[in-house]
Amino acid sequence: MSVTFYIADNKKEIQDAEYGVYLEDELHDYLWEKEKGKSYELELLINLDPYEHKQFNIHEVKRLKRICEIILRDYKEPCVIEFGEKLHNLCIEALNRSKLVFAFGD
């Protein structure tokens, strides 16, 4: 089950969202295996439940942005880098527009 991140102010607004960033289940599992027990830094991302929905407040969006920076610094795999760049850009856009980020499991 993948998770899709959207920029919005509320759940209703997600239907009109311009685009989303996908965290495929294989990539989520990979990051979880690599990071579990290592550090607190990536927990917000790797502990997402793919069967649930999560609303990230502004503080958490800033943390997600930092997580992406850590991913881009520490990982070399193209699929991880691509995801990290896309989610980083989404977080920057959300912060610039003073919006929230939502994660929806499929």
N, C-alpha and C positions, 0 to 999 in steps of 0.2 A: 504494500500500500504506500503510495507516495503522498507527499504533503506539498501543497501549493501555497505560496506566499503572495498576498495581495496588499496593495495600498488602498486604504479606505478610512472613513470616519466611523462606519458602522457596518454590520453584516449585510444590510439591505443594499448598500452602495457597492458591494463586491460584484453584484450582477452586472454593473456597468464598468467594472475595472478594465483599464486598457490592456493590461497584460499581467501575467503571474510568473513567478519563478518556481520551478519544480524541483523538489528534492526527492529523487527516485529512491525507492526502498533499498536498492542495492547500495547506493551511495550512503544513505543513512546508516545502514548496517555496517558498512566499511568504516565510517567515521566513528561510530559507536565502539566498534572493536578496537580501533587504534587509540581512542581517547579514554575509554572507561578506566576509572581509577587513577588516571594520570593527573588531571587538574580540574579545577572548578571552572576554568575559563570557557570551555565549550559546552557545559551542561545545558544551558538554555536551548541550544540547538539539538544536541544529541539525545536529550531526554524528551523530545516531542513525541507524543502519542499519535501515530498515524490514523487512529480511529476517532480522534477527537478534534475539536476546533480550539484554537488559541488566539486570543487578542493580545497583542504586545503593546504596552503603553510606551510613551516616549522614552523613558529610561531604558526599557527593554529593547527598543529599536536601536538605541545607542550601543547597547551591549551586543546586539546582533551584528551591527556594523563592525565592532571591534573583533568579534568572532571571525568575521569574514577576513579581516586583516591578518589575523593569526593563521587562518587556513591558507591564505595566499602566501604567507611567509614560510610556512612549515611543510606544505605539500607540493609535490611536483607533478602529480598525475593530472593529465589534461581534463578529465571529467570533473575532478575536484576543483581545479582552478576555474573552469568555466562556471560551475555553480557558485563558487565564492565571489567571482566578479559580478555575476548577475544579481546575487542577493545583496552584495555591497552597494551596487548602484541603486537597487530598489530601496534600501535603507536610507541612502543619501537623499533620494527623491522624496521619500516620506518625511524626513526631517526638514528638508527645504520647504515642503508644502504644509508642514505642521499637521501631518496626518498620522494615523496609526497603521500598523501592519497586522494583518490577520493570517493565520496559517490554518488551512483546511485540509483535513485528511480526506482521501478519496473513498 
